[in-house]
Each structure stands twice: as C-alpha cells, then as structure tokens.
Amino acid sequence: MKIATRNINECVGITTNLDNQETANVINTKNIDEIIDKINEYDFDVICFQEYPTYVNEKISLTDMIINKTNLKYFVENNTYNSFLFNGGKVGVSIFSKYEIKDSYKTLFFNPKLVKQSSNGDIYHSFDKGIIKAVIGVDGNDYTIITGHAIAFATFGKNEFDHPESYEPLEDLINECIDDNLIVLWDFNSEKLFDLIPSVKGKVTDSINGPTTKDYYERRWEVQMDYILINDKLKKIETYKIDNFSDHFIIGAKLLKK
C-alpha cells in the first residue's frame, strides 16, 4: 500500500508568520493542479491532508476535483475552522482512499484557547484542530488510518510542552487501535513526538526519522513535523520525500502487511 501525508496550507504556497502575511492571501491555481498531478504521478492508495480546504472558492471544490480527477474516490473530512481565504469556507484534515472507507470517527485535539495580537493589531486565536480515524478494507484485510493536525504553539509564543494535554485525544486513539493494522499520518507540529505521547513509544515506529519541512519553515530550518507511524503488523518497504509548493514536503511510504 502506498500512503502519504501532506500539509497543503490552503493551496496558497509558502507563508511566513502572523506579523508578515503579505504572501498568505493569494491562491495560486497551479498549486491546485499540482495536488492532482502528484496524486496521479505517485498513484497513492491513501493520502491524508492537513490545512485542507473543502472549497477553494465559490467555484472550486477541491474535494470534487480529487474525486473526479484521481483514483481516490472515497474520503472523510474533519474541517473545524474558518478559512482565511474563502468567506464561509472551512479548513481541517481529510483522508482520501482508493478503497472503500468502511467506518470513520472524528475528534479534536484539546484546544487551550490561545490568543495573540500581531504587530498590526490583528487578533489571532488557536483553532480547533481535527483528528480522523478511518477503517479501509484492502484484499480482505482491514487497516486503520489515523490523521490529525496539532496546534502550532510556536505561533503563539508557546511550545507544545506548555500544553501536553492537547495531544491526549490522539494518544488515547492510537492506544485504542494499537492491535489493528495501524497507520498514523499527521502533522504533529513537534519534533518531540514520543516525549509528548510517551505511552505509544515502543508500540509504533516512525517510518521517516528525518526533516519534513523546508529550511524556511517558521525560521527553524529543516525539522520533522510530519510522521508516518506503523505498528509491528506492518513493514516499511520504501519512503518518499517529494518537493511541492508548500512549506512541508509530501511524505510518503510504501508499506507491506507482515
């Protein structure tokens, strides 16, 4: 099975930070085409998106485009906060699959309701961030896919260890599913995965173990924010790190059931 995780930043490309948003409010239609092209080029069986807008604008539904222009016909979304690009649009996380999604469950990271004022006086709040579990059937076997997008604490002058309780819903869900054929794909917004969710250490392995963001990501150079975790029922065959328009690489892997 070929799987991938990808933060698409609402299709706008690279942004900077709360005090410098001049590049943040422009949609590049080439980016939308690239999303479709990369799915077809690499022929992913499952792909998880973060910062995913169901609608790019009044005329473009990204979800409809993926379903109609790729082999990923099944999907589940958990869009939890308002788009800063499209009035009335929602943004969150999603899972797209070639195979039927037999069951799904949605929840949220705990939101500590952080607030920050930018240099020009704009007020920003921490968004509710979504988590999805989906069960897909492939060749007679069920696989549990979990994706999520943690809060970017650095944006608010905090770090993830100021609010470790934010990750507890995800940690609990992983532990509940640990006996499944389990694949976890996410943007964790932390380099310290197993320090934040220590109860899963030794139960899952990280298939990537390397930087997943580009050298200008939040001025932190290259860091690992994106993870593909598998349990001992699965084996990694190869991994992918694919350049694209976003500040995150597309991170993928080819997996085999043992």
C-alpha positions, 0 to 999 in steps of 0.5 A: 500500500502506498500512503502519504501525508501532506500539509497543503496550507490552503493551496496558497504556497509558502507563508511566513508568520502572523506579523508578515502575511503579505504572501498568505492571501493569494491562491495560486491555481497551479498549486491546485493542479499540482495536488492532482498531478502528484496524486496521479504521478505517485498513484497513492492508495491513501493520502491524508491532508492537513490545512485542507480546504473543502472549497477553494472558492465559490467555484472550486471544490477541491474535494470534487476535483480529487474525486473526479480527477484521481483514483481516490474516490472515497474520503472523510473530512474533519474541517473545524475552522474558518478559512482565511481565504474563502468567506464561509469556507472551512479548513481541517484534515481529510483522508482520501482512499482508493478503497472503500472507507468502511467506518470513520470517527472524528475528534479534536485535539484539546484546544487551550484557547490561545490568543495573540495580537500581531504587530498590526493589531490583528487578533489571532486565536488557536483553532480547533484542530481535527483528528480522523480515524478511518477503517479501509478494507484492502484484499480482505484485510482491514487497516486503520488510518489515523490523521490529525493536525496539532496546534502550532504553539510556536505561533503563539509564543508557546511550545507544545510542552506548555500544553501536553494535554492537547495531544491526549485525544490522539494518544488515547486513539492510537492506544485504542487501535494499537492491535489493528493494522495501524497507520498514523499520518499527521502533522504533529507540529513537534519534533518531540513526538514520543516525549509528548505521547510517551505511552505509544513509544515502543508500540509504533515506529516512525517510518521517516526519522528525518526533516519534513519541512523546508529550511524556511519553515517558521525560521527553524530550518529543516525539522520533522513535523510530519510522521508516518507511524506503523505498528509491528503488523506492518513493514516499511518497504520504501519512503518518499520525500517529494518537493511541492509548493508548500512549506512541508514536503509530501511524505510518503511510504510504501508499506507491506502487511507482515 
